[in-house]
Amino acid sequence: MSAISRAALFLLACFALIPLDAAAWDRGRVERFASLPAGALNPEGITVDRHNGDVYVTGFNPTGAGTGQIYVLNALTFDRAGNVYISASFQGIIWRTGPAGGPAVNWASDALLTPNGFPPFGANGLEFNHDQSALFVANTANDTVIRIPVSAGGAAGKAEVFTNSINGADGLFLDQHDNVWVCANQSDEIVVTDKTGKVIAKLGDFDGVRDGSPVGLLFPASLVRRGEWIYITNLSLDLQQSVDSQWAAKVKTHTISRIRFRIPGSDPDAD
């Protein structure tokens, strides 16, 4: 057997030893979906019109002054009865209002929902699992996703840590398999866990600033799925203490990115 043949067999043997799960760390391609108008604020919340596919984005004003803007929300979600759930980051509270609005009631509050780290935002992105037996809430400062059980009558149970160490856990959503897709705003990636909290994919990355716009993901804050795409806001927030701060300060035009709704290495027909 020639030396070249032996080398080829050795390489094939090495590839055979690589676990299939390693394919899930194929970061995939991040595309720029849209650029916001000149002077637009840092894009934070995002949603998609289910009927015509229009994308709506809310602007985040870090100074707290002036008027926010919506471009053609902190986070909110709905249950099947139409009740609205809103996260209050600094209070560590999930507020609920009825389908027709009205006074908000304290649906859930817990120390696990309050901020104890950096960035200084506690309860943030939130969404129910498929059967609405639990509400999942990202705590950005604590790098955690919190699970709040829901009783048959709709009351909140005791909050518990679902998973740790998602760097700047921000916006999230659950797919039809109850995998949790989370924006990690301090590591410029989307982290996907299974229903047990085990990471099964890390998607996207930051590739610098070009012509005043971020390339890839820069401080991804919120995400939403529409068909085969996931749309992501690049908040690009200069927090002055973050590893990305000097890059964020270079951003002049804010953007919305998108990635394919697919976990690398998975069966696409299973989606």
Secondary structure as UniProt FT lines:
FT   HELIX           3..16
FT   HELIX           20..25
FT   STRAND          31..35
FT   TURN            38..39
FT   STRAND          42..48
FT   TURN            50..52
FT   STRAND          55..60
FT   TURN            62..63
FT   STRAND          70..71
FT   STRAND          76..78
FT   TURN            80..81
FT   STRAND          84..88
FT   TURN            89..92
FT   STRAND          93..98
FT   TURN            99..100
FT   STRAND          101..109
FT   HELIX           111..113
FT   STRAND          123..128
FT   TURN            130..131
FT   STRAND          134..139
FT   TURN            140..143
FT   STRAND          144..150
FT   TURN            152..153
FT   STRAND          160..163
FT   TURN            167..168
FT   STRAND          169..174
FT   TURN            176..177
FT   STRAND          180..184
FT   TURN            185..188
FT   STRAND          189..193
FT   TURN            195..196
FT   STRAND          199..203
FT   STRAND          206..210
FT   TURN            211..212
FT   STRAND          213..216
FT   STRAND          220..226
FT   TURN            227..228
FT   STRAND          229..234
FT   TURN            243..244
FT   HELIX           245..248
FT   TURN            249..250
FT   STRAND          255..260
FT   TURN            264..265
FT   HELIX           268..270
//
